[in-house]
Amino acid sequence: MEWFSWFASSDYWLGRLLFQRALAVVYLVAFLCAALQFRALIGARGMLPVPDFVRRVPARRAPSLFQWHYSDRFFALCAWGGAALALALAAGAGDAVPLAVAMLMWAVLWGLYLSIVNVGQTWYGFGWESLLLEAGFLAIFLGNERTAPPVLLMWLLRWLLFRVEFGAGLIKLRGDACWRNLTCLYYHHETQPMPNPLSWFFHHLPRPLHRVEVAANHATQLVVPVLLFTPQPVATVAAGVIVVTQLWLVLSGNFAWLNWVTIVLALSAVDGTLFTTAPDLPDPPLWYGVLVAAVAALVLALSVRPARNLLSRQQTMNRSFDPLHLVNTYGAFGTVGRVRHEVVVQGTADPVLHSGTVWKEYEFKGKPGDVRRLPRQYAPYHLRLDWLMWFAAISPVYAADWFGPFVARLLDNDRDTLRLLRHNPFPDAPPAMVRARLYRYRFTTWRELRSTGAWWHRTLVREFLPPTRLEPAAPGDTEAPRW
């Protein structure tokens, strides 16, 4: 169909290839996180059970497969099935099947993850969930090697990347004063949600370099994204700058797959003709072109509210404007904490407290605990409990709906909950009581590290949860333990 060739261009073949394969890998990680953590978090006997949620929230507000049926076995099937499908697409299965089948594969992947996010509640309340879903929705309509990439959709990927970066830049300028006076990185590496092995070293970089980092961040988020809409090769260079900046963030912290999805989006703007001759791909069929045009019109219409949000002085971040997460608003760290607090959870085997009571600490996989333990690298894997513990330390309000059930499961030595932790100090029998204390943590200095071997120094602030024990269960009570 020669008359339809304007709609698609083989020049975008490399951008589409890189985007689809890399996005499938991110999907794989996301489904693995869901499969390995859901039982303790949102399972039938989890801290925030899906069955309880779907009884309160109608399907129109949270469309999901699990609105019609939920069991842990069915959830596991969906999560592991999504992981298998994502692995197949990452390996190129989408290019080995007819166009319609490839689109169906991407649609199933998107639908499965949407179903998980929409019942995930607090555990899935992160901006990168919506970002993955929005990128995944566009991926459905990008086609495969049996058709040239649709130009409209490739440009909508740049529009998404623009909103991610430009929105993050604006939220910083409108937020904490330290972004404007270039001092936020004096604190951020120490107070970020989950430091990684290099965060201690980044924190101790010279302060003038921290100021340069902030200035470079402003340029990358407020100037470079505009260049994505300029002719090649400028757009490719802009995408490359964004990739380098995101890799710098990967080196300095654990932000789940936020940085990686941003990198994936940037790869879509790469001009393949700069590196090799574009293959001569077939023009798209008429039905496909009509569908893509309709999707593009829908996305542009839904973009009005996010665009207005970018221009608003009351800009919000990480918000979905529709239950399908089709077009969203993004942003992060509008405010940077100056002090790091951590909730340290402890248990004791003593049924009666006395002056010699020994309290043993529960160690988490990612969040700071043992002061001598160097933070680990987990991203792009997302440790959801560790992240929520960071929010709990900011304010108990953020933990109001899940911290009590979490403690109750520790008091019962719940197997699924303990799998989320690095160390259970009570492997043989549950603790008699559990408490939580709030500590101030700071990175040690070079001198302190050499003399003590500790990466952190901590000081007790106050009690977070007093010593708590389980209430005796009523005869025949089969519910989760009460505390």
WOCORNOR-V979623 format. One record per run of one state. SS is the DSSP state (H for helix, E for strand, C for the rest). FROM is the first residue (numbers start at 0). TO is the last residue. If there is no record, write none. Layout:
# WOCORNOR-V979623
{{SS	FROM	TO} {SS	FROM	TO}}
This chain:
# WOCORNOR-V979623
{{C	0	0} {H	1	6} {E	7	7} {C	8	8} {H	9	40} {C	41	48} {H	49	55} {C	56	63} {H	64	66} {C	67	70} {H	71	89} {C	90	91} {H	92	94} {C	95	97} {H	98	116} {C	117	119} {H	120	123} {C	124	125} {H	126	139} {C	140	148} {E	149	149} {H	150	173} {C	174	175} {H	176	179} {C	180	182} {H	183	185} {C	186	186} {H	187	190} {C	191	197} {H	198	202} {C	203	205} {H	206	221} {C	222	222} {H	223	228} {C	229	232} {H	233	251} {C	252	256} {H	257	266} {C	267	270} {H	271	273} {C	274	284} {H	285	310} {C	311	317} {E	318	319} {C	320	326} {E	327	328} {C	329	338} {E	339	347} {C	348	358} {E	359	360} {C	361	361} {E	362	363} {C	364	382} {H	383	393} {C	394	394} {H	395	398} {C	399	401} {H	402	410} {C	411	413} {H	414	417} {C	418	419} {E	420	422} {C	423	431} {E	432	442} {C	443	444} {H	445	451} {C	452	454} {E	455	467} {C	468	482}}
